[in-house]
Amino acid sequence: MDDSLPSARGTGAWDRALSRVVFIAGGATLAFMTLLSTFNVLIMRKALNDPIRGAEDLMVLALVTVVAIAIPFGARTGAHIEIELLEPYMKRRFANVTLALMKLIAIGLVAVLSWQLWKAGGEAARFGQASQQLVISFGPFYRILAVSTAVYAVILAVDFVRLVAGRPIQSIHLTSDDDI
C-alpha cells in the first residue's frame, strides 16, 4: 500500500478503533435489518399472511442506530457536506482562518445538540416517547445519538486544533487493502 496516502492504518489508533466499531456494529445492524425485512416480508407476510408484530418498530430503531454510527465516521472520512464556493478565491491563510471559525461554531452547535439529545434520552420514558407497536422507549436511542454527536464534537475539536496549529486535517481513506 502507498504510504503517502492516509488510510485507516495510517491515521492512528483512534481511527482504527472508530473504523472497527463502525464496520462491526454498523454491519451487524445492517445485516439484522436485511434479515428481518426479508424474513418478515417474504416469508411471514407473503407466504404465511402473518407478519411479525413490531417488525417496523425494530427496523426504525435499527435505522436510528445505523445513522448514529455513521455520524462520527462520516466526519473522519470527509463524507459530510461542505460548500466551498469562495475558498478557491481566498488566500490560503484566510481560508484556514474561516474554516477554523466554522469548526469552532460547529463544535458549539454539535455540543449543544449532544447535550439536548442526552437530556431527551433521560426524559423519553417520562413523556411516553416510545415505538408504536412494541412500546420500546426512545431513551436509549436518544442516548446513542447523543454519544455519537459528542464523538463528532471531539472530532471537530481535533480538526480545529490542527487548523490553528497550521497542520492539515487528515481524513480516513479506506481501500480494500486496509486491515480494519
SVG drawing of the C-alpha trace seen along z (x, -y; Angstrom):
<svg xmlns="http://www.w3.org/2000/svg" viewBox="-52 -36 57 56">
<polyline fill="none" stroke="black" stroke-width="0.4" points="0.0,0.0 1.2,-3.5 2.4,-5.1 2.0,-8.7 -1.8,-8.4 -3.5,-8.5 -5.6,-5.4 -7.3,-3.8 -4.0,-2.2 -2.0,-5.4 -4.2,-7.8 -3.8,-6.3 -5.3,-4.0 -8.3,-6.3 -9.3,-6.0 -8.7,-2.3 -10.9,-1.9 -13.6,-4.1 -13.4,-2.1 -13.7,1.2 -16.8,0.1 -18.4,-1.3 -17.8,1.8 -18.7,4.3 -21.7,2.5 -22.9,1.0 -22.5,4.2 -24.3,6.2 -27.2,3.7 -27.5,3.7 -27.4,7.5 -30.1,7.6 -32.3,5.1 -31.8,7.1 -32.6,10.5 -35.6,9.1 -37.1,7.3 -36.6,10.3 -38.0,12.8 -40.9,10.6 -41.9,9.6 -41.2,12.7 -42.0,15.4 -44.2,14.1 -46.3,11.6 -46.4,13.0 -46.2,16.8 -47.9,17.1 -50.0,13.9 -48.9,13.3 -46.3,10.6 -44.2,10.2 -45.8,7.7 -43.5,4.8 -41.0,5.5 -41.4,1.9 -40.5,0.6 -37.4,2.7 -36.4,1.5 -36.9,-2.2 -34.8,-1.8 -32.1,0.1 -32.0,-2.6 -31.5,-5.2 -28.6,-3.1 -27.0,-3.0 -27.3,-6.8 -25.8,-7.3 -22.9,-5.1 -22.3,-6.9 -22.1,-10.4 -18.6,-10.4 -17.3,-8.1 -18.7,-10.4 -16.8,-13.2 -13.5,-11.3 -13.9,-10.2 -15.0,-13.7 -18.4,-12.5 -20.2,-15.4 -21.3,-18.2 -19.0,-21.2 -19.9,-24.0 -16.6,-25.6 -17.8,-28.2 -15.5,-31.0 -12.5,-29.1 -10.7,-28.9 -10.7,-32.7 -9.4,-33.2 -5.8,-33.4 -4.8,-30.1 -4.3,-31.8 -7.7,-33.5 -9.4,-30.3 -7.8,-28.4 -9.0,-31.1 -12.6,-30.9 -12.5,-27.1 -11.3,-27.2 -14.0,-29.6 -16.6,-27.4 -15.2,-24.4 -15.5,-26.4 -19.1,-27.3 -19.9,-23.7 -18.3,-22.4 -20.7,-24.7 -23.7,-23.6 -22.9,-19.9 -22.1,-20.0 -25.5,-21.6 -27.2,-19.1 -25.5,-16.2 -26.4,-17.7 -30.1,-18.1 -30.2,-14.6 -28.8,-13.2 -31.4,-15.2 -34.2,-13.9 -33.0,-10.4 -33.4,-10.8 -36.9,-12.2 -38.2,-9.9 -39.9,-7.4 -41.5,-10.1 -43.1,-11.7 -44.1,-8.4 -41.8,-8.6 -41.8,-5.0 -42.3,-3.0 -45.9,-2.4 -46.3,1.3 -43.7,2.7 -43.6,-0.4 -39.8,-0.4 -38.6,-3.6 -36.7,-6.0 -34.5,-6.9 -31.6,-4.6 -31.7,-5.7 -31.5,-9.4 -28.5,-8.5 -26.9,-6.6 -27.3,-9.7 -26.0,-11.9 -22.8,-9.9 -22.4,-9.8 -22.7,-13.6 -20.4,-14.0 -17.8,-12.0 -18.4,-14.2 -17.8,-17.3 -14.5,-15.8 -13.5,-15.2 -14.4,-18.8 -12.3,-20.0 -9.3,-17.9 -9.7,-19.4 -9.9,-22.9 -6.7,-22.4 -4.9,-21.0 -6.0,-24.1 -4.9,-26.5 -1.6,-24.7 -1.2,-25.1 -1.4,-21.3 -3.6,-19.8 -6.7,-17.8 -6.2,-14.1 -9.2,-12.1 -9.6,-8.3 -9.2,-6.9 -10.3,-3.3 -9.1,-1.0 -9.6,2.8 -6.1,3.3 -6.9,1.7 -6.8,4.1 -9.6,2.8"/>
</svg>
